[in-house]
Amino acid sequence: MAGRFEGLSDLEWKLFEDVITKKVEKRGRGMPHAPFRYILNTLMYVLITGCRPCDVPTGEIWASKSSAHRWRSALVSRWNAKTPAIKDIRHRLRKRVN
C-alpha cells in the first residue's frame, strides 16, 4: 500500500548528510547542481508513495524530475557495477517473468 511522504525533516537529513553530500565541483556551463536534499526528497517520495517519477509534486523541497531521474540512473548503475550477484539475480527474475 502506498505511503505518505512530505520531505525529510532536519533530523532525518542529518542522518543522510554525512553519507551523501560531498563537495560538488563547479561545472562550467548548464544548470547549477540541484541540492542533494531535494534529490533525496524526490527519490524517497517515489519509493514511499509508489508513484511514477513524473508525478512527483513541484515545489521548494523537490528536485526536478529530470535531475532525480539522472541521479537514480547513476545510483542504479553504480549499484550494478559493484554487485554482480544482484545483477545476476535481476536477470534471472526477468527471465522468469517473461
N, C-alpha and C positions, 0 to 999 in steps of 0.2 A: 504494500500500500504506500502511496506517495506521502511524503512528509511535508513539513513546512520549514522554510529557511529564510531568514531576514538579514543575513550577513553575519560576519564574525564579530563577536564582542571584543573589546580591548584585551581582555584576559585570554581569550581563545587565540587572538592574533599573536600575543606574546609567546605562546607555545610554538607557533609555526615560524615566527620571525627569525629565530636563530638558525633554523634549518633551511629556510627558503631564501631569505634575502642575501644578496651579495652585491658588491659594487658593480653596477652595470656600466660598461664602457659607453661613452657617448658616441652615438652614430653620427656620421657626417650629414646625412640627409634623411628625409622621410619624417614620419610621425615620431614624436617622443615616446619613449618606453612607458607602457602602462604600469602603474604601481602593482607590485606583487600581491598586495592585499586585495585589490579589486579583481585581479585574475583568479585568486584563490576563492573569493566570494562567488564568482561566476561559476567556476568548476564545481564547487560544493553545492551550489544551487541545483545544477543539472543532476548531480549524483543523488542528492537527498530527495528532490521533488520528482525525479524521473521524467522531467520534461525534455523536449528537444532543445538543443543548444540555441536554435533560432528563436525560441520562445522565452528566453531569459529577459527579465524586465530591464528597462533602461533607467538610468539614474546616476546619482553621485557615487554609489558604492559598488557599481558593477563595471566590469571591463567590457569593451566592445565585443561583439560576437566573434569577429574575425580574430581579434587578439586572443581570446580564450581558446578558440579552435586551434590557433597556431601553437599555443603553449601546450594544449592537450596532446596534439600530434607529436610535439617534441618530447614530452614526457613518456608517451607510449613507445616511441622509437628508442629512447634511452633504456626503458624497461626491457624491451625485447632484446636489445643488444646485450644487456647484462644477464639475462636469464633465458638461455636457450631451452631449458627444460620446460618453462612455461610456454614458450613459443611452440614447442612440440606438442604440448597438451592442447593448446588452442587449435592447432592444425588437426589433431585427431578428433576433437569435438566438432569442428566444422565439417569434417568428412562424414561423421556420424549423422549430423543434422541434414546434410544434403543428400 
